[in-house]
Amino acid sequence: LGRLLAFFARYGESSPHIELVLMWIVTLLSTHSSIIMKMRIPLIPSLRAISKWMSAQYQFFSSVAEENIGLMKFINTIAEMESEKKQKEKLILSIEQGGFLGNHKGINLPFTDLGELPSLTEKDV
């Protein structure tokens, strides 16, 4: 049991199959919990290795999640825009986070034919 736990701790470090490794570890720990409790002293190095690997995975995924917060907000905004209704040939949008639209910014209107949009409006002239 100790060698198997140590194997999964080592294999998890280089494996792209994180979910599979986690499933094996959970199955081993839950199935053999009584054996682990009886012989916990010899299993301490293997259990520490698994704990260290799981901690590294947690830190990796939490950093990736933090980096993607902006992308998730953008995707959420697009999903909300798509759910708004068209009313009398006008697209109704709700602005969640306002800000200044400068010279070098663009407006993204998904599923809109840009050929129908004028480059200058009456207000611009």
C-alpha positions as CSV (number, residue, x, y, z in Angstrom):
1,L,0.0,0.0,0.0
2,G,2.8,2.4,0.9
3,R,4.6,1.8,-2.4
4,L,1.4,2.3,-4.4
5,L,0.7,5.6,-2.6
6,A,4.3,6.7,-3.3
7,F,3.9,5.7,-6.9
8,F,0.8,7.9,-7.4
9,A,2.6,10.8,-5.7
10,R,5.5,10.5,-8.1
11,Y,3.3,9.7,-11.1
12,G,1.1,12.7,-10.4
13,E,4.0,15.1,-10.7
14,S,4.6,14.3,-14.4
15,S,1.2,13.0,-15.5
16,P,-1.3,15.1,-17.4
17,H,-4.0,12.9,-16.0
18,I,-4.5,14.7,-12.7
19,E,-8.1,13.7,-12.3
20,L,-7.3,10.0,-12.8
21,V,-4.5,10.2,-10.2
22,L,-6.8,11.9,-7.7
23,M,-9.5,9.3,-8.2
24,W,-7.0,6.5,-7.6
25,I,-5.7,8.2,-4.4
26,V,-9.2,8.8,-3.1
27,T,-10.2,5.2,-3.8
28,L,-7.0,3.9,-2.1
29,L,-7.5,6.1,0.9
30,S,-11.2,5.3,1.4
31,T,-10.9,1.6,0.7
32,H,-7.9,1.0,2.9
33,S,-8.6,3.5,5.6
34,S,-8.5,0.9,8.4
35,I,-5.2,-0.5,7.2
36,I,-3.8,3.1,7.0
37,M,-4.9,3.8,10.5
38,K,-3.2,0.6,11.8
39,M,0.1,1.0,10.1
40,R,0.2,4.8,9.7
41,I,3.9,5.2,10.9
42,P,5.4,3.4,7.9
43,L,3.0,5.1,5.5
44,I,3.9,8.7,6.7
45,P,6.5,9.3,3.9
46,S,4.0,8.2,1.2
47,L,1.2,10.2,2.7
48,R,3.4,13.3,3.0
49,A,4.4,12.9,-0.7
50,I,0.7,12.8,-1.7
51,S,0.0,15.8,0.5
52,K,2.9,17.7,-1.1
53,W,1.7,16.9,-4.6
54,M,-1.9,17.8,-3.9
55,S,-0.7,21.1,-2.4
56,A,1.3,21.9,-5.5
57,Q,-1.7,21.1,-7.7
58,Y,-3.9,23.4,-5.6
59,Q,-1.4,26.2,-5.9
60,F,-1.1,25.7,-9.6
61,F,-4.9,25.7,-10.2
62,S,-5.5,28.6,-8.0
63,S,-2.9,30.7,-9.8
64,V,-4.4,29.8,-13.2
65,A,-7.9,30.6,-11.9
66,E,-6.7,34.0,-10.7
67,E,-5.2,34.8,-14.1
68,N,-8.4,33.9,-15.9
69,I,-10.7,36.1,-13.8
70,G,-10.6,38.9,-16.4
71,L,-11.4,36.4,-19.2
72,M,-14.3,35.0,-17.3
73,K,-15.7,38.5,-16.7
74,F,-15.5,39.2,-20.4
75,I,-17.2,35.9,-21.3
76,N,-19.9,36.6,-18.7
77,T,-20.5,40.0,-20.2
78,I,-20.8,38.6,-23.7
79,A,-23.3,36.0,-22.4
80,E,-25.4,38.7,-20.8
81,M,-25.3,40.8,-24.0
82,E,-26.5,37.9,-26.0
83,S,-29.3,37.3,-23.6
84,E,-30.7,40.8,-24.0
85,K,-33.6,41.2,-26.3
86,K,-33.8,43.1,-29.6
87,Q,-36.5,45.7,-29.5
88,K,-37.7,47.7,-32.5
89,E,-34.5,47.2,-34.5
90,K,-32.3,48.4,-31.6
91,L,-30.0,46.3,-29.5
92,I,-30.6,46.9,-25.8
93,L,-27.5,46.6,-23.7
94,S,-26.8,47.0,-20.1
95,I,-23.4,48.3,-19.0
96,E,-22.0,46.5,-16.0
97,Q,-18.8,48.4,-15.7
98,G,-18.7,51.9,-17.2
99,G,-15.6,53.7,-18.4
100,F,-14.2,56.1,-20.9
101,L,-14.2,55.0,-24.6
102,G,-11.0,56.5,-26.0
103,N,-9.6,56.9,-29.5
104,H,-7.9,53.6,-29.7
105,K,-10.8,51.4,-28.3
106,G,-13.3,49.4,-30.2
107,I,-16.8,48.2,-29.7
108,N,-17.5,44.5,-30.2
109,L,-21.0,43.7,-31.4
110,P,-21.3,40.0,-31.9
111,F,-23.4,38.6,-34.7
112,T,-23.8,42.1,-36.3
113,D,-23.2,42.8,-40.0
114,L,-20.6,45.6,-39.9
115,G,-21.5,46.6,-43.5
116,E,-24.7,48.1,-42.2
117,L,-23.0,50.3,-39.6
118,P,-22.0,53.8,-40.6
119,S,-18.5,54.9,-39.8
120,L,-19.8,58.4,-38.8
121,T,-23.1,59.1,-37.2
122,E,-25.0,62.4,-37.2
123,K,-23.7,63.2,-33.8
124,D,-20.1,62.8,-35.0
125,V,-20.5,65.5,-37.7
